[in-house]
Amino acid sequence: MGKHYAQLSAEERGVVMAMQAQAASGRQIAVVLDRASSTVSRELRRNGVAPPTGLRGRPRLPYDATRAG
């Protein structure tokens, strides 16, 4: 059947939030979590990281692990 992808745990989301606050890249976060960089970038995109340029779409808040969970 297809592949099964596990969601990030609360602990992993905490790591994402802490590393994002330290200006770590998505790839650096993925290495620490032993996850695909696409998983981390998707998590950041879905849960509040502002795009680097312009203000298109809804305004975004900083990543917050409690809100993301």
Secondary structure, 3 states (H helix, E strand, C coil): CCCCCCCCCHHHHHHHHHHHHCCCCHHHHHHHHCCCHHHHHHHHHHCCCCCCCCCCCCCCCCCCHHHHC
